[in-house]
Each structure stands twice: as structure tokens, then as C-alpha cells.
């Protein structure tokens, strides 16, 4: 499930195949699902004790080195990993193929999930899940060049340890 409908929330008028926000076929962003308006009253600051917030985590958080092989090992041993990347001005217009940034204009940062890697012709790439919607990119995913740390994708890669467990107390 994606938080945004398949509309142009992130791009301008030019090269995007989706309707512009607020036009027929695309509701205003304000009509998209919203977060709860009330806090969980049982949660107590500073939120550094998972159990008191209703969730327990047993294990370690792993921050992976900025190197291709380390991230590949992490995915092979524990599944997808979380990452942060810079969103450049050409990224929201991505449709398919291996994305290789052609802009240096930074729009902001974005959290994504690296799910794998591959090779397309002579281009090595990371296979990444985006959160915008299933109609963006390759069914909500994108491929980004792998051998040059494009958009700083490998700068902050984290996962839980192989032996970690999460439980809900509710």
C-alpha cells in the first residue's frame, strides 16, 4: 500500500505521464490518507524504551559500511535494507530502466528500501522499493546505477541484526 495516489505530487508540468494533483483523476494531496490526529497516550517520552511504547525489539541495529559488497551480504543474510538517498530534480520523472542521475539539483532526502541488485546489459544496478505509489517507476520500484554510489544511496544503509526480533505488546 502506498501513501500517495498515482499523481504528479513530486514533479512539474513537463515530462510526467500522470495527472497533476488537483486535476480530474488525481485528488488533492490533502485528500490522501492522513496520520492519526491523537497520540498513543500509553507512550511516554523519551521513547527510548521500546517496551513502554508497546513494541519490543530484541537485537542490534546494524549500520553497514559504504561498500557494495557489504550491502549485498546484508541483503543475502537478512533481506532488504533501509537506506537514505538524495532526490535530484530528474528522479521524480523516472519511468523505467537503470537510473543514472543527470542532475545535481538536490530536492531533498528520501528513505527507500534496497531489495536486491542486478545487471542490465553493461549497467550494474541496485533494485530499490520506493514509497510513492505502484504507478511510479517500475511498479513502485526503481533501478539505480550501482557502481558509483549514485544519490548517496550507500551513505546510510541500516538493518536489524540477523537474530533480531520485533514483537507488539498490543
SEMARSE-961494 format. One record per residue: x, y, z of N, C-alpha, C in turn; residue in three letters; chain. Coordinates in steps of 0.001 Angstrom, whole numbers, plus 500000, padded with zeros to 6 digits. Layout:
residues N
 n.east n.north   n.up ca.east ca.north  ca.up c.east c.north   c.up guti lonu
      X       Y      Z       X        Y      Z      X       Y      Z  ALA    A
...
end
This chain:
residues 170
 n.east n.north   n.up ca.east ca.north  ca.up c.east c.north   c.up guti lonu
 500847  498822 500000  500000   500000 500000 500890  501238 500000  UNK    A
 500529  502202 499199  501327   503412 499054 500579  504615 499617  UNK    A
 501303  505589 500174  500655   506732 500785 500115  507754 499792  UNK    A
 500562  507740 498553  500124   508736 497588 499473  508074 496378  UNK    A
 498380  508653 495852  497806   508122 494618 498756  508381 493453  UNK    A
 498497  507738 492314  499410   507874 491176 499191  509215 490463  UNK    A
 499758  510232 491034  499617   511596 490531 500964  512296 490578  UNK    A
 501008  513477 489997  502245   514252 489970 502400  515069 491239  UNK    A
 502653  514427 492351  502896   515165 493582 504328  515672 493633  UNK    A
 505212  515042 492895  506633   515334 493033 507267  515937 491792  UNK    A
 506497  516192 490746  507103   516742 489529 506253  517862 488964  UNK    A
 506845  518621 488064  506151   519735 487441 505352  519325 486223  UNK    A
 505088  520264 485367  504196   520092 484234 504795  519284 483087  UNK    A
 506076  519162 483016  506703   518664 481805 506481  517191 481513  UNK    A
 507402  516356 481721  507513   515036 481134 506802  513909 481881  UNK    A
 505876  514189 482771  505278   513149 483604 503982  512633 482985  UNK    A
 503788  511291 482931  502590   510733 482300 501351  510745 483193  UNK    A
 501446  511182 484430  500326   511100 485366 499634  512445 485516  UNK    A
 498353  512423 485925  497630   513694 486078 498227  514546 487194  UNK    A
 498092  515839 487041  498591   516781 488032 497679  516780 489244  UNK    A
 498268  516887 490424  497486   516930 491657 496383  517977 491550  UNK    A
 495160  517611 491969  494032   518529 491958 493269  518575 490644  UNK    A
 493721  517833 489619  493008   517785 488341 492208  516491 488276  UNK    A
 491263  516369 487310  490479   515128 487219 491386  513897 487187  UNK    A
 491053  512925 487994  491842   511700 488066 492875  511700 489165  UNK    A
 493061  512832 489811  494038   512909 490891 493515  513821 491994  UNK    A
 493233  513265 493167  492732   514104 494258 493827  515022 494797  UNK    A
 493404  516057 495506  494369   516914 496184 495127  516089 497208  UNK    A
 496371  516439 497448  497191   515719 498415 496520  515704 499783  UNK    A
 495783  516773 500104  495100   516835 501396 494054  515733 501542  UNK    A
 493572  515165 500420  492579   514101 500470 493225  512723 500628  UNK    A
 494546  512659 500550  495244   511390 500737 495109  510960 502193  UNK    A
 495313  509663 502476  495207   509210 503868 496126  510016 504778  UNK    A
 495661  510277 505986  496451   511058 506929 496822  510224 508141  UNK    A
 497783  510702 508853  498210   510036 510086 497176  510306 511180  UNK    A
 497171  509494 512230  496243   509746 513339 496444  511146 513908  UNK    A
 495364  511722 514418  495446   513076 514972 495656  513073 516475  UNK    A
 495627  511888 517083  495872   511799 518519 497035  510862 518778  UNK    A
 497750  511140 519839  498904   510318 520192 498470  509126 521035  UNK    A
 499292  508113 521024  499100   506952 521888 499417  507407 523309  UNK    A
 498396  507503 524148  498594   508041 525497 499411  507133 526396  UNK    A
 499582  505870 525993  500396   504982 526824 501890  505148 526541  UNK    A
 502241  505808 525445  503651   506031 525105 504196  507184 525943  UNK    A
 505381  507000 526482  505982   508017 527344 507356  508428 526811  UNK    A
 507609  509741 526739  508929   510200 526313 509992  509671 527255  UNK    A
 511213  509500 526844  511788   509928 525577 511712  508865 524482  UNK    A
 510872  507886 524598  510676   506840 523584 511952  506049 523311  UNK    A
 512765  505890 524320  513974   505085 524176 513802  503718 524831  UNK    A
 512627  503432 525294  512315   502130 525892 511158  501537 525093  UNK    A
 511500  500698 524121  510510   500160 523189 509324  499519 523901  UNK    A
 509578  498789 524952  508506   498083 525647 507435  499012 526182  UNK    A
 507830  500187 526695  506836   501117 527232 506000  501753 526130  UNK    A
 506456  501689 524898  505684   502207 523771 504869  501110 523088  UNK    A
 504827  499922 523665  504007   498853 523108 504698  497970 522099  UNK    A
 505975  498206 521842  506726   497396 520885 508029  496986 521549  UNK    A
 508426  495752 521324  509731   495344 521831 510623  494941 520666  UNK    A
 511884  495225 520814  512890   494893 519820 514028  494239 520563  UNK    A
 514388  493054 520135  515499   492351 520751 516526  492074 519666  UNK    A
 517652  492727 519736  518685   492561 518728 519443  493858 518544  UNK    A
 520239  493910 517508  521057   495085 517240 520650  495731 515928  UNK    A
 520857  497038 515841  520720   497758 514583 522106  497794 513959  UNK    A
 522180  497448 512694  523461   497382 512002 523546  498531 511002  UNK    A
 524590  499335 511103  524878   500369 510114 525958  499791 509212  UNK    A
 525646  499655 507937  526547   498961 507014 527572  499914 506406  UNK    A
 528791  499413 506147  529830   500238 505525 529388  500706 504134  UNK    A
 529974  501805 503695  529649   502347 502370 530423  501557 501325  UNK    A
 530030  500322 501134  530664   499496 500111 529657  498480 499589  UNK    A
 529709  498301 498308  528775   497440 497589 528692  496034 498177  UNK    A
 529823  495401 498398  529835   494013 498876 529193  493878 500256  UNK    A
 529390  494851 501128  528803   494790 502476 527283  494860 502409  UNK    A
 526764  495717 501548  525308   495833 501399 524747  494558 500773  UNK    A
 525434  494003 499797  524984   492744 499190 524949  491620 500226  UNK    A
 525979  491527 501064  525991   490492 502111 524828  490682 503079  UNK    A
 524544  491929 503436  523440   492209 504360 522107  491770 503766  UNK    A
 521893  492035 502489  520644   491629 501830 520562  490111 501748  UNK    A
 521666  489463 501408  521655   487996 501306 521404  487334 502652  UNK    A
 521898  487927 503715  521747   487276 505018 520461  487650 505738  UNK    A
 519919  488841 505479  518749   489256 506253 517611  489867 505473  UNK    A
 517727  489936 504153  516659   490532 503363 516895  492012 503118  UNK    A
 515865  492720 502654  516005   494132 502293 516581  494989 503416  UNK    A
 517259  496067 503015  517846   497006 503968 517277  498398 503715  UNK    A
 517223  499206 504750  516746   500585 504627 517910  501484 504244  UNK    A
 517615  502506 503459  518656   503440 503032 518067  504835 502883  UNK    A
 518955  505806 502877  518573   507188 502625 519273  507620 501353  UNK    A
 518610  508431 500559  519219   508906 499321 518838  510359 499078  UNK    A
 519639  511036 498274  519292   512380 497835 518369  512262 496631  UNK    A
 517297  513036 496630  516408   513091 495473 516853  514271 494621  UNK    A
 517302  513968 493411  517723   515007 492478 516545  515374 491581  UNK    A
 516607  516528 490935  515454   517049 490202 514991  516156 489055  UNK    A
 515845  515291 488531  515413   514402 487450 514800  513098 487967  UNK    A
 514952  512781 489234  514481   511500 489777 512955  511335 489766  UNK    A
 512165  512341 490135  510715   512134 490128 510149  511782 488753  UNK    A
 510877  512111 487683  510412   511832 486323 510788  510426 485852  UNK    A
 511492  509679 486676  511930   508324 486316 510726  507466 485949  UNK    A
 510869  506683 484880  509807   505756 484472 510290  504311 484469  UNK    A
 511460  504072 483878  511964   502698 483798 513434  502734 483400  UNK    A
 514054  501549 483443  515459   501443 483095 516341  501668 484307  UNK    A
 517627  501743 484061  518586   501975 485138 518794  503483 485261  UNK    A
 518392  504027 486394  518506   505471 486639 519953  505841 486908  UNK    A
 520438  506788 486114  521763   507358 486305 521554  508865 486366  UNK    A
 521754  509483 487517  521428   510900 487676 522066  511778 486608  UNK    A
 521249  512687 486065  521772   513647 485091 521679  515065 485637  UNK    A
 521241  515196 486878  521090   516498 487519 521905  516527 488802  UNK    A
 522260  517727 489217  522921   517866 490519 522070  518713 491460  UNK    A
 520858  519072 491011  519952   519874 491831 519253  518981 492844  UNK    A
 519558  519164 494122  519001   518331 495189 517654  518893 495625  UNK    A
 516617  518032 495575  515290   518427 496043 515112  518111 497522  UNK    A
 515843  517119 498011  515724   516714 499406 516245  515307 499593  UNK    A
 515963  514738 500753  516369   513365 501061 515138  512481 501109  UNK    A
 515353  511170 500969  514232   510238 500879 514668  508877 501416  UNK    A
 513808  508244 502192  514084   506895 502699 513532  505873 501716  UNK    A
 514318  504848 501423  513937   503790 500487 514392  502442 501038  UNK    A
 514037  501380 500328  514412   500032 500742 515130  499346 499582  UNK    A
 516397  498981 499790  517160   498256 498767 516797  496780 498888  UNK    A
 516245  496214 497815  515775   494829 497867 516667  493854 497105  UNK    A
 517559  494363 496264  518424   493462 495507 519311  494233 494551  UNK    A
 519892  493513 493605  520783   494111 492627 520805  493235 491395  UNK    A
 521362  493763 490309  521439   493006 489073 522284  493731 488054  UNK    A
 522214  493227 486817  522938   493819 485700 521979  493886 484518  UNK    A
 521919  495024 483860  521101   495213 482666 522056  495636 481560  UNK    A
 522356  494716 480645  523381   494985 479638 524714  495124 480330  UNK    A
 525324  496298 480233  526597   496525 480922 526431  497405 482161  UNK    A
 525180  497669 482559  524932   498542 483711 524598  497739 484960  UNK    A
 525453  497858 485966  525160   497245 487265 524205  498173 488006  UNK    A
 523204  497588 488698  522224   498428 489376 521793  497839 490708  UNK    A
 521238  498721 491564  520530   498325 492777 519051  498314 492438  UNK    A
 518309  497347 492949  516853   497289 492784 516256  497820 494085  UNK    A
 515466  498886 493990  515052   499641 495170 513540  499856 495176  UNK    A
 512927  499676 496340  511498   499952 496519 511325  501406 496939  UNK    A
 510431  502094 496255  510089   503470 496592 508728  503459 497275  UNK    A
 508346  504536 497925  507072   504573 498643 506031  505460 497974  UNK    A
 506308  505998 496796  505395   506981 496222 504082  506353 495776  UNK    A
 504110  505338 494949  502908   504577 494580 503277  503530 493543  UNK    A
 502365  502605 493304  502641   501483 492403 502694  501898 490938  UNK    A
 502264  503100 490605  502266   503546 489215 503523  504328 488873  UNK    A
 504300  504677 489890  505536   505414 489658 506637  504426 489292  UNK    A
 507515  504803 488391  508678   503979 488050 508291  502612 487531  UNK    A
 508960  501594 488008  508694   500213 487601 507822  499556 488669  UNK    A
 506533  499862 488629  505550   499348 489602 505943  499698 491036  UNK    A
 506399  500928 491237  506779   501390 492572 508235  501145 492923  UNK    A
 508970  500518 492043  510389   500229 492254 511212  501047 491261  UNK    A
 512503  501120 491503  513409   501709 490525 514735  500977 490585  UNK    A
 515480  501099 489496  516837   500571 489439 517765  501767 489299  UNK    A
 518835  501758 490086  519772   502883 490093 521190  502337 489939  UNK    A
 522025  503053 489182  523388   502573 488935 524068  502211 490247  UNK    A
 524773  501094 490206  525307   500508 491431 526754  500868 491717  UNK    A
 527558  501125 490732  528998   501219 490982 529513  502623 491276  UNK    A
 528639  503573 491533  529146   504929 491794 528469  505612 492979  UNK    A
 527779  504864 493830  527061   505421 494984 526192  506606 494573  UNK    A
 525454  506421 493481  524585   507472 492955 523608  507948 494021  UNK    A
 523405  509229 494101  522475   509883 495045 522823  509594 496499  UNK    A
 524050  509137 496750  524459   508827 498120 523698  507655 498710  UNK    A
 523205  506757 497854  522365   505646 498301 523029  504780 499365  UNK    A
 524343  504608 499293  525024   503742 500258 525558  504492 501477  UNK    A
 525342  505800 501531  525879   506583 502652 525283  506174 503994  UNK    A
 524004  505825 504013  523341   505420 505253 522470  504211 504970  UNK    A
 523022  503031 505150  522283   501781 504957 522205  501081 506305  UNK    A
 520998  500772 506750  520810   500142 508058 519851  498966 507958  UNK    A
 519985  498065 508915  519062   496935 509037 519117  496446 510476  UNK    A
 518190  495591 510816  518280   494948 512126 519199  493742 511981  UNK    A
 519761  493296 513077  520677   492155 513034 519923  490897 512614  UNK    A
 520666  489901 512163  520065   488637 511710 519240  487962 512792  UNK    A
 519607  488174 514033  518921   487492 515136 517874  488369 515823  UNK    A
 517644  489567 515314  516701   490498 515949 515261  490005 515827  UNK    A
 514466  490332 516831  513032   490033 516787 512250  491271 517217  UNK    A
 511113  491475 516593  510193   492564 516922 508899  491936 517399  UNK    A
 508331  492461 518459  507031   491979 518919 506175  493167 519329  UNK    A
 504879  492995 519215  503938   494030 519630 503287  493597 520926  UNK    A
 503258  494487 521889  502665   494174 523186 501156  494401 523163  UNK    A
 500624  494787 522036  499188   495091 521959 498440  494052 521190  UNK    A
end
